[in-house]
Amino acid sequence: MRPPSEASDLVTFGIAGLALLMAALIVLLMARAARRTTLIAVIGVAALMAAEFLLAKSGFLARTDFLPPPLLLMMVPLTVLVVRVARSPLGARIAETTPLALLIGLQGFRLPLELLMHRAAAEQIMPPQMTWTGVNFDVVTGASALVLGVLAAQGRAPRGLVLAWSALGLGLLLAVVVIAVSSMPAFAAFGPDRTNGWITHTPFVWLPGVLVETALFLHILILRKLAQERRAARVPALGGTR
């Protein structure tokens, strides 16, 4: 594999720009749901992204001299934090105030991300197993999110279809994570010449640290939105039986 510093501007600025865009959109969703949290959301997201950047820039995340890999030490508490926020009252408020079509459509960012990753693999910056030419098929989630989002906006996306799509998206996201972790230099499951060390460098650390977490966050919000809509549909039905 070639050094991450040799990645093209398209890959470097494309992934960095996509991460910044999605982070900004998540902050906007938080601000729309609860204006009092706007400043906290901006500071919190900016601080997390800055910390990830600095950890990668320092070379700490790229260290291979101890287990577990430093990147995992960063990602595990970060994932716990994301899940807790998504399941918190704030997460409930975001789900309540955001149209289902928008929550689904935002997952469309995974399509350009997969295109950028494919380019990174072609440049030998990223190992091939991390793209659809290997064993990562998350491009399906990104492409289908755009279609399903339009259907949802038109009221033509049944609950069962959205649930099935969400299950598929979560499964493919989990598969990506497993592939990425097993491909890290500490494990090298696909061979020593196909390791996934590029995501421990700047700005590519934002791929797992921002974009993967964003996908997970949106999936949880979609499921919460479906649960809210189901409860709301039951209220008139129960009222009509009295």
Residue pairs with C-beta under 8 A, 6 or more apart in sequence:
1 124
1 125
1 126
1 127
1 193
1 194
1 195
1 197
1 198
2 123
2 124
2 125
4 125
4 197
4 198
4 201
4 204
5 201
6 123
6 125
7 120
7 123
7 125
7 198
7 204
8 119
8 123
10 116
10 119
11 116
11 119
11 120
11 123
11 125
12 203
12 204
14 112
14 116
14 119
15 113
15 116
15 120
15 203
15 204
15 206
15 207
15 211
16 203
16 206
18 109
18 112
18 113
18 116
18 211
19 49
19 203
19 206
19 207
19 210
19 211
20 49
20 206
21 109
22 106
22 109
22 210
22 211
22 214
23 45
23 49
23 210
23 214
25 106
26 41
26 45
26 214
26 217
27 38
27 41
27 42
27 45
29 94
29 98
30 37
30 38
30 41
30 90
30 94
31 37
31 38
31 41
32 94
32 97
32 98
33 90
33 93
33 94
33 96
33 97
33 98
34 90
34 93
37 90
48 78
48 209
49 206
49 209
49 210
52 74
52 205
52 206
52 209
52 210
53 202
53 203
53 205
53 206
55 61
55 70
55 74
55 205
56 62
56 200
56 201
56 202
56 203
56 204
56 205
57 202
60 70
61 70
61 71
61 74
61 200
61 201
61 205
62 70
62 197
62 200
62 201
63 69
63 70
64 185
64 186
67 186
68 186
69 184
69 185
69 186
70 200
71 184
71 199
71 200
71 205
71 208
72 181
74 209
75 208
75 209
78 209
78 213
79 213
79 216
82 213
82 216
82 217
83 216
83 220
85 91
85 217
86 216
86 217
86 220
86 221
86 224
87 220
87 224
91 220
91 221
91 224
92 224
92 228
94 221
95 103
95 221
95 222
95 224
95 225
95 228
96 225
96 228
98 221
98 225
99 152
99 153
100 152
100 157
100 162
100 222
100 225
100 226
100 229
101 149
101 150
101 152
101 153
101 157
102 149
103 218
103 221
103 222
103 225
104 145
104 148
104 149
104 152
104 157
104 162
104 165
104 222
105 145
105 146
105 149
105 150
105 152
105 153
106 145
106 149
106 218
107 141
107 142
107 145
107 149
107 169
107 215
107 218
107 219
108 142
108 143
108 145
108 146
108 149
109 142
109 211
109 214
109 215
110 138
110 139
110 141
110 142
110 145
110 215
111 139
111 142
111 143
111 145
111 146
112 142
113 142
113 207
113 211
114 131
114 132
114 136
114 138
114 139
114 142
115 139
117 126
117 130
117 131
117 136
117 207
118 131
118 132
118 133
120 126
120 131
120 198
121 127
121 128
121 130
121 131
121 133
121 134
125 198
126 196
126 198
127 134
127 183
127 190
127 194
127 195
127 196
128 134
128 194
129 135
129 136
129 179
129 183
129 190
129 194
130 136
130 176
130 179
130 180
130 183
130 196
132 139
134 179
135 175
135 179
136 172
136 175
136 176
136 179
137 172
137 175
138 172
138 173
138 175
138 176
140 168
140 172
141 168
141 169
141 172
141 173
141 215
144 165
144 168
145 165
145 169
148 157
148 161
148 162
148 165
151 157
151 161
152 162
159 226
159 229
159 230
162 222
162 226
163 226
166 219
166 222
166 223
166 226
169 215
169 219
170 216
170 219
173 212
173 215
173 216
173 219
176 212
177 208
177 212
180 196
180 199
180 208
181 187
182 189
182 190
183 189
183 190
183 194
183 195
183 196
184 195
184 196
184 197
185 195
185 196
185 197
188 194
188 195
198 204
199 205
199 207
199 208
